[in-house]
Amino acid sequence: MVHAFIMVNTAAGKSQGLLESVRGLANVGEAHIVAGDFDIIVEVDTDEVYEVLQTSSSDIQGLDGVVDTKTYIAID
């Protein structure tokens, strides 16, 4: 099992609208709007690292209003 966190930056005013779309994606366990350097933090569980990258680079970055993502794979 691969556990990862995807940090999402959104365009101004888009976080709330994107939250439900992100939560509805396959492999997404949780997603929360946060204060700080990122707008949304997404928790992902998959069988393979490739699926984490697919979720980040295609699924999340493909949503209108997503500006950038950073992916962190848990190693514990």
Buried (B, 14 or more C-beta within 10 A) or exposed (E): EBBBBBBBBBEEEBBEEBBEBBBEBEBBEEBEBEEEEBBBBBBBBBEEEEBBBBBBEEBBBEBEBBEEBEBEBEEE
